[in-house]
């Protein structure tokens, strides 16, 4: 089962619609169901609570008001960081030395 803090992509009518972060997963009063609080990553951000079965939380399609919905896991990617940084002032790579900062000028 997904965990709190994970990011999911919500499909609405079989179309990717919005990203959301799982804020909490709590047992519902109905056996086998959970109250899932999602932070919808929209502008402005919104919080919703859906009552779902574990299979729905894990990506199995379900319907809300006869409209197909599903949650898809967003896999995190690791960023490879090089230890060598290009020194822009001299145009060469220098191990462990930070690059030149170019300020943003407002015109």
Backbone as numpy.savetxt, mean C-alpha at the origin, in Angstrom:
# Nx Ny Nz CAx CAy CAz Cx Cy Cz
-3.44 -15.12 6.48 -4.29 -13.93 6.48 -3.40 -12.69 6.48
-3.86 -11.67 5.82 -3.13 -10.41 5.77 -2.99 -9.84 7.18
-2.06 -8.91 7.32 -1.78 -8.33 8.63 -1.96 -6.83 8.62
-2.09 -6.28 9.80 -2.19 -4.83 9.95 -0.93 -4.19 9.39
-1.10 -3.06 8.73 0.02 -2.33 8.16 0.29 -2.68 6.70
-0.30 -3.78 6.21 -0.09 -4.15 4.81 -0.90 -3.24 3.89
-0.38 -3.05 2.69 -1.06 -2.25 1.68 -1.71 -3.19 0.68
-2.96 -2.90 0.34 -3.70 -3.71 -0.63 -4.23 -2.80 -1.73
-4.49 -3.39 -2.88 -5.13 -2.70 -3.99 -6.56 -3.20 -4.04
-7.52 -2.28 -4.00 -8.93 -2.65 -4.02 -9.44 -2.60 -5.45
-9.98 -3.73 -5.90 -10.62 -3.81 -7.21 -12.12 -3.62 -7.01
-12.71 -2.73 -7.77 -14.14 -2.43 -7.71 -14.67 -2.58 -9.12
-15.65 -3.43 -9.31 -16.17 -3.77 -10.64 -15.04 -4.27 -11.54
-14.19 -5.12 -10.98 -13.07 -5.75 -11.68 -12.04 -4.76 -12.23
-11.99 -3.56 -11.68 -11.02 -2.54 -12.08 -10.22 -2.10 -10.85
-8.88 -1.99 -10.97 -8.11 -1.46 -9.83 -8.55 -0.03 -9.56
-8.93 0.24 -8.31 -9.55 1.52 -8.00 -8.76 2.37 -7.01
-8.35 1.77 -5.89 -7.71 2.56 -4.85 -6.80 1.67 -4.01
-5.72 2.26 -3.53 -4.86 1.56 -2.57 -5.39 1.84 -1.17
-5.15 0.87 -0.27 -5.55 1.04 1.13 -4.55 0.34 2.03
-4.41 0.87 3.23 -3.57 0.23 4.23 -4.49 -0.40 5.27
-4.21 -1.64 5.64 -5.01 -2.31 6.66 -4.62 -1.74 8.02
-5.58 -1.09 8.65 -5.33 -0.46 9.96 -5.54 -1.45 11.10
-6.62 -2.25 11.01 -6.87 -3.24 12.05 -7.74 -4.36 11.50
-7.58 -5.53 12.11 -8.41 -6.69 11.81 -8.85 -7.25 13.16
-10.16 -7.19 13.42 -10.71 -7.64 14.70 -11.82 -8.64 14.46
-12.02 -9.53 15.41 -13.10 -10.50 15.31 -14.44 -9.77 15.30
-15.36 -10.25 14.48 -16.72 -9.72 14.47 -17.57 -10.59 15.39
-18.76 -10.13 15.69 -19.68 -10.90 16.52 -20.10 -12.19 15.83
-20.15 -12.17 14.49 -20.49 -13.37 13.73 -19.24 -14.24 13.60
-19.39 -15.52 13.90 -18.26 -16.45 13.84 -17.73 -16.56 12.42
-16.40 -16.47 12.26 -15.77 -16.60 10.96 -15.69 -15.30 10.17
-16.13 -14.21 10.75 -16.10 -12.90 10.09 -15.21 -11.96 10.89
-14.66 -10.95 10.19 -13.75 -9.99 10.82 -14.15 -8.56 10.45
-13.92 -7.65 11.37 -14.08 -6.22 11.08 -12.72 -5.70 10.64
-12.64 -5.31 9.37 -11.38 -4.87 8.79 -11.46 -3.36 8.56
-10.61 -2.63 9.24 -10.57 -1.18 9.06 -9.46 -0.87 8.07
-9.83 -0.14 7.02 -8.91 0.22 5.94 -8.76 1.73 5.87
-7.53 2.19 5.68 -7.27 3.59 5.40 -7.14 3.70 3.90
-8.14 4.29 3.24 -8.10 4.47 1.80 -7.12 5.58 1.49
-6.15 5.29 0.64 -5.09 6.26 0.33 -5.55 7.17 -0.80
-6.51 7.99 -0.48 -7.09 8.96 -1.41 -6.80 10.35 -0.88
-7.18 11.35 -1.64 -7.04 12.73 -1.17 -8.44 13.31 -1.06
-8.92 13.59 0.12 -8.31 13.30 1.42 -8.43 11.81 1.76
-7.58 11.35 2.67 -7.62 9.95 3.10 -8.94 9.69 3.83
-9.45 8.47 3.69 -10.71 8.10 4.32 -10.52 6.76 5.03
-11.24 6.56 6.11 -11.20 5.30 6.82 -12.56 4.62 6.68
-12.53 3.32 6.34 -13.75 2.53 6.24 -13.55 1.24 7.03
-14.65 0.66 7.50 -14.61 -0.64 8.15 -15.55 -1.56 7.41
-15.00 -2.67 6.93 -15.78 -3.68 6.22 -15.80 -4.94 7.07
-16.91 -5.67 7.04 -17.01 -6.95 7.71 -16.80 -8.03 6.66
-15.68 -8.77 6.78 -15.25 -9.72 5.75 -14.87 -11.06 6.35
-14.97 -12.09 5.54 -14.44 -13.41 5.91 -12.95 -13.42 5.63
-12.25 -14.37 6.23 -10.80 -14.47 6.04 -10.45 -14.64 4.57
-11.22 -15.44 3.84 -10.95 -15.67 2.41 -11.02 -14.37 1.62
-11.95 -13.49 1.99 -12.08 -12.21 1.29 -10.89 -11.31 1.59
-10.42 -11.35 2.82 -9.25 -10.56 3.21 -8.03 -11.05 2.43
-7.99 -12.35 2.15 -6.85 -12.94 1.44 -6.96 -12.85 -0.07
-8.00 -12.19 -0.60 -8.04 -11.94 -2.04 -9.15 -12.61 -2.81
-9.98 -13.43 -2.15 -11.08 -14.06 -2.87 -12.14 -12.99 -3.19
-12.67 -12.98 -4.41 -13.68 -11.97 -4.78 -14.95 -12.11 -3.93
-15.59 -10.97 -3.69 -16.87 -10.93 -2.97 -17.69 -9.81 -3.59
-18.92 -9.65 -3.15 -19.75 -8.58 -3.68 -20.22 -7.68 -2.55
-20.41 -6.42 -2.89 -21.00 -5.43 -1.98 -22.08 -4.74 -2.79
-23.35 -4.98 -2.42 -24.45 -4.40 -3.19 -24.44 -4.90 -4.62
-24.18 -6.20 -4.82 -24.11 -6.84 -6.13 -22.98 -6.33 -7.03
-22.02 -5.62 -6.46 -20.87 -5.12 -7.21 -19.63 -5.93 -6.80
-18.91 -6.52 -7.77 -17.73 -7.32 -7.42 -16.59 -6.47 -6.86
-16.01 -6.98 -5.78 -14.90 -6.31 -5.08 -13.89 -7.39 -4.72
-12.62 -7.03 -4.71 -11.60 -7.93 -4.17 -10.39 -7.12 -3.72
-9.64 -7.69 -2.79 -8.42 -7.08 -2.27 -7.24 -7.84 -2.83
-6.27 -7.13 -3.35 -5.07 -7.76 -3.89 -3.86 -7.25 -3.13
-3.00 -8.16 -2.76 -1.78 -7.80 -2.04 -0.88 -6.95 -2.91
-0.29 -5.92 -2.32 0.72 -5.11 -3.00 2.06 -5.56 -2.45
2.85 -6.16 -3.31 4.15 -6.67 -2.87 5.13 -5.51 -2.73
5.88 -5.54 -1.65 6.88 -4.50 -1.46 8.11 -4.84 -2.28
8.80 -3.82 -2.71 10.02 -4.02 -3.47 11.19 -3.51 -2.65
12.31 -4.18 -2.78 13.49 -3.72 -2.07 14.30 -2.84 -3.02
14.88 -1.81 -2.46 15.67 -0.87 -3.24 17.13 -1.17 -2.98
17.85 -1.47 -4.06 19.28 -1.74 -3.93 20.01 -0.40 -3.90
20.77 -0.22 -2.88 21.52 1.03 -2.74 23.00 0.75 -3.01
23.56 1.52 -3.92 24.98 1.40 -4.21 25.77 2.13 -3.15
26.94 1.60 -2.85 27.80 2.26 -1.87 28.60 3.38 -2.51
28.68 3.35 -3.84 29.41 4.41 -4.52 28.43 5.47 -5.01
28.81 6.72 -4.82 27.97 7.84 -5.20 28.73 8.69 -6.20
28.06 9.17 -7.22 28.72 10.02 -8.21 28.86 11.43 -7.64
30.07 11.93 -7.64 30.35 13.30 -7.19 30.14 14.20 -8.40
29.06 14.97 -8.41 28.73 15.79 -9.56 29.71 16.94 -9.77
30.35 17.37 -8.72 31.25 18.50 -8.87 32.51 18.10 -9.64
32.92 16.83 -9.56 34.12 16.39 -10.24 33.82 15.38 -11.34
32.56 14.89 -11.42 32.18 13.96 -12.47 32.77 12.58 -12.34
33.08 12.16 -11.12 33.63 10.81 -10.94 32.95 10.15 -9.75
33.07 8.81 -9.69 32.48 8.07 -8.58 33.46 8.01 -7.42
32.95 8.29 -6.21 33.77 8.30 -5.02 33.09 7.45 -3.96
33.76 6.38 -3.47 33.12 5.54 -2.45 32.83 6.33 -1.18
31.57 6.23 -0.70 31.20 6.82 0.57 31.06 8.32 0.60
31.30 9.02 -0.50 31.20 10.48 -0.50 29.84 10.88 -1.06
29.18 11.81 -0.39 27.86 12.25 -0.83 27.97 13.10 -2.09
26.89 13.07 -2.89 26.86 13.87 -4.12 26.60 15.33 -3.82
26.73 16.14 -4.83 26.51 17.58 -4.72 25.03 17.87 -4.65
24.62 18.76 -3.77 23.23 19.16 -3.64 22.97 20.31 -4.59
21.98 20.15 -5.44 21.61 21.20 -6.38 20.31 21.83 -5.87
20.33 23.10 -5.43 19.13 23.70 -4.88 18.07 23.97 -5.93
16.83 23.89 -5.53 15.70 24.22 -6.39 15.47 25.72 -6.30
15.51 26.40 -7.44 15.32 27.84 -7.46 13.95 28.16 -7.98
13.26 29.03 -7.28 11.92 29.46 -7.68 12.05 30.72 -8.51
11.46 30.73 -9.67 11.57 31.90 -10.54 10.32 32.71 -10.53
